[in-house]
Amino acid sequence: MCKEQDHVKKNHLEKNTQIEQEVEVEGHFRKQDPDPSNPKDSLEKPRRLHPAAMYFNLIKVIKETIFGLGIGLVFTLKESLFYFVIFVSIFLLLLIVSSVLSWLRFTYRVEENELRIEQGVFIRKKRYISINRIHKIDLTADVVHRLFKLTKVQIDTASSGDGAEVMLSAVTIADGARLRQALQSGKKSTKMEKNQEDTKNPTKKITWKRLFIAGTTSGSVGFILIAMLAGFSQIEDLIPRKIYNSTFVWITSLGIVFIIGFIIVGLFVLWLLGIAGTMIKYGNFTIEKREKELFIKRGLLETKELTIPFDRIQAVGIEQSIIRQPFKFVRIFAVVAGGSFDQSEPFPVLFPILREKEAEQFLAQFTSEHNIATDTDLVSLDKRGRKYYLFSMSILFILGLIPVIYFFPAYSWIPIILIILSLTLGWLQHKDGGYFISGKRITIRRRRLNKVTITTYHRRIQSIEKSQHKLQAIEKMATTGISLIGSGGLGTHYTLRHLTDEDANKIADWYSYRKTEDENGI
Amino acid sequence: MRKQPKNNIAPDAIKAWRITASIFMVILWLIIIAGIVVSVIFHFPIIYSGIGAVIGLVCIYVFVFLIPKLRYKRWRYEIFEQEIYIQHGILIVTRTIIPMIRVQHVDTEQGPILKKYNLATVSISTAATTHEIPALLEEDASQLRDRISTLARVDEDDV
């Protein structure tokens, strides 16, 4: 029963023994009866990856070394073209040879309830992972993969750190599916009769219209803009001064109307790019509820299949970005323990876009135990807390206003607008904060920029803390934070600031196992 | 969470913290003295070094005398059958509850300064967080560690 606990415990205590490297395992593992109808038997023989893996390895090495080599290349190119060609061809030759060799050496097989990987050209490395320790198997296929009907397989255990425990860069889709089935059915849990389940399991697929709305409200314009500005400041030095100057002169000669038009068109293009990006990422998003896990499939160009076991879900959240707020759309995500830490998506998205009022039904259907309390149930923050929010949001801009008024009075409208915006945000933050306790479940809603509501269980919370600064103590206010396990074995913390001391104590007492005399306040 | 935890940490903690802070202060003062010497040699205005020295004095008072004392006063802990209760913080007082069943492991740690006073730091890790109780008497620390690790048994609940 306490298998999952073991995982995490292992993670900390016996990380090194979890993956037995270079260990000859005697055949004392429970060997399952060979079942001729089960295709997994064929996985017992060592198998190589699809030859396309060589290509992926090549690309990966080139990607990793391009910056370091780039400098060397530029220098040799300056010296002579001949050396440049020689240099590049030697490099490519070595790369190709090493790719071929490492492909030849890399084998995987499923044997005696273990996934066994052997690899390495000069240093042979064996990695045996017990099937019971495997948490997550993700299949991803990018454009090249799809061209050859291939898929990438990422296999994770509970151990922390970024990157997957095992990555098979290219196997055929059929092999990938078979491997996944073998690894999952090898667990003592119930077998996944996939083809049967497909028909009766609740599934939800994103519609094209919704996908489009998700794109239009994704707010990625800002991110792309920042990325481009950052990128531009990097390459600015590389652009020859002359071109830079003449372009600048040309733009300024166009006049203000053209420049504004230019910016508007530019922003529009960025917006379209953002829509395209979202649609590519979340196209065909399908979520399916299986007996013990959620299965998610998504992506237009790069398809990704995720499995999220229910017992790994620490909390479920609803996020409403500030852009989507007027349209009453939300996004559903989960906080999942263990697995590899994915920078682009630390919390797996359970559904990219839903109407606010559909969220509750969605959660009831797919994550039945994590129903989120509705707005009316929430205990909202006391109005004493408002001034702290207003102050902490706007203080920077108020301080900024003084020198601006002093030195550039003509521009003082900029900080004033920022102050008004930040005050509004502070006001919203206070208005949206709240919590709700029902049985063993707690719901916390808070806003930084986006409104996030998460719900979790008593047993999922790792620790809880209450903090008070001097003013809060005088006013009988407090700040409460809960800690959960996030992806990659990192903690993730949800803080609700400036609630009344009484509420903070209520949460603490709810969490505390000790029922003592200081209970009598309630 | 109304009452503060019962136990104080070892009073020698103040001394240990003062020594640590003093080491940093020595480094700071070396820089300040170097600044004064340089401004005398090169005839820079002495005022900046003067300001530096004043700040240095204030730092000595704050970091060596004031903060360790306040920190000691605030630092409290209490171990219950089923949870650990910690309080710390000078300006912002934080109280933390860590249930025993969430504890993954407990470490004790001792640097040279703590060793001098027979003190040790106990850190308690859950799957998401790490909490430290600094500067307990060595035997208290190891006792505490053993006690927590016996109490922190594996629970039926999954993580």
Chai-1 contact restraints between the chains, C-beta under 6 A:
chainA,res_idxA,chainB,res_idxB,connection_type,confidence,min_distance_angstrom,max_distance_angstrom,comment,restraint_id
A,M1,B,E156,contact,1.0,0.0,6.0,A-B,restraint_1
A,C2,B,V154,contact,1.0,0.0,6.0,A-B,restraint_2
A,E4,B,D158,contact,1.0,0.0,6.0,A-B,restraint_3
A,E4,B,V159,contact,1.0,0.0,6.0,A-B,restraint_4
A,Q5,B,V154,contact,1.0,0.0,6.0,A-B,restraint_5
A,Q5,B,D158,contact,1.0,0.0,6.0,A-B,restraint_6
A,Q5,B,V159,contact,1.0,0.0,6.0,A-B,restraint_7
A,V8,B,A127,contact,1.0,0.0,6.0,A-B,restraint_8
A,V8,B,V159,contact,1.0,0.0,6.0,A-B,restraint_9
A,H12,B,Q104,contact,1.0,0.0,6.0,A-B,restraint_10
A,H12,B,H105,contact,1.0,0.0,6.0,A-B,restraint_11
A,D311,B,D158,contact,1.0,0.0,6.0,A-B,restraint_12
A,R459,B,D157,contact,1.0,0.0,6.0,A-B,restraint_13
A,Q462,B,R102,contact,1.0,0.0,6.0,A-B,restraint_14
A,Q462,B,T126,contact,1.0,0.0,6.0,A-B,restraint_15
A,Q462,B,A127,contact,1.0,0.0,6.0,A-B,restraint_16
A,Q462,B,A128,contact,1.0,0.0,6.0,A-B,restraint_17
A,Q462,B,T129,contact,1.0,0.0,6.0,A-B,restraint_18
A,S463,B,T96,contact,1.0,0.0,6.0,A-B,restraint_19
A,S463,B,I98,contact,1.0,0.0,6.0,A-B,restraint_20
A,S463,B,T126,contact,1.0,0.0,6.0,A-B,restraint_21
A,S463,B,T129,contact,1.0,0.0,6.0,A-B,restraint_22
A,I464,B,I97,contact,1.0,0.0,6.0,A-B,restraint_23
A,E465,B,T94,contact,1.0,0.0,6.0,A-B,restraint_24
A,E465,B,T96,contact,1.0,0.0,6.0,A-B,restraint_25
A,K466,B,M1,contact,1.0,0.0,6.0,A-B,restraint_26
A,K466,B,R95,contact,1.0,0.0,6.0,A-B,restraint_27
A,S467,B,I92,contact,1.0,0.0,6.0,A-B,restraint_28
A,S467,B,T94,contact,1.0,0.0,6.0,A-B,restraint_29
A,Q468,B,V93,contact,1.0,0.0,6.0,A-B,restraint_30
A,H469,B,L91,contact,1.0,0.0,6.0,A-B,restraint_31
A,H469,B,I92,contact,1.0,0.0,6.0,A-B,restraint_32
A,S483,B,A128,contact,1.0,0.0,6.0,A-B,restraint_33
A,S483,B,T129,contact,1.0,0.0,6.0,A-B,restraint_34
A,L484,B,A128,contact,1.0,0.0,6.0,A-B,restraint_35
A,I485,B,A127,contact,1.0,0.0,6.0,A-B,restraint_36
A,I485,B,A128,contact,1.0,0.0,6.0,A-B,restraint_37
A,G491,B,A128,contact,1.0,0.0,6.0,A-B,restraint_38
A,G491,B,T129,contact,1.0,0.0,6.0,A-B,restraint_39
A,N505,B,M1,contact,1.0,0.0,6.0,A-B,restraint_40
A,A508,B,M1,contact,1.0,0.0,6.0,A-B,restraint_41
A,Y511,B,I97,contact,1.0,0.0,6.0,A-B,restraint_42
A,S512,B,I97,contact,1.0,0.0,6.0,A-B,restraint_43
A,Y513,B,Q82,contact,1.0,0.0,6.0,A-B,restraint_44
A,Y513,B,E83,contact,1.0,0.0,6.0,A-B,restraint_45
A,Y513,B,P99,contact,1.0,0.0,6.0,A-B,restraint_46
A,R514,B,F80,contact,1.0,0.0,6.0,A-B,restraint_47
A,D518,B,R2,contact,1.0,0.0,6.0,A-B,restraint_48
A,D518,B,K3,contact,1.0,0.0,6.0,A-B,restraint_49
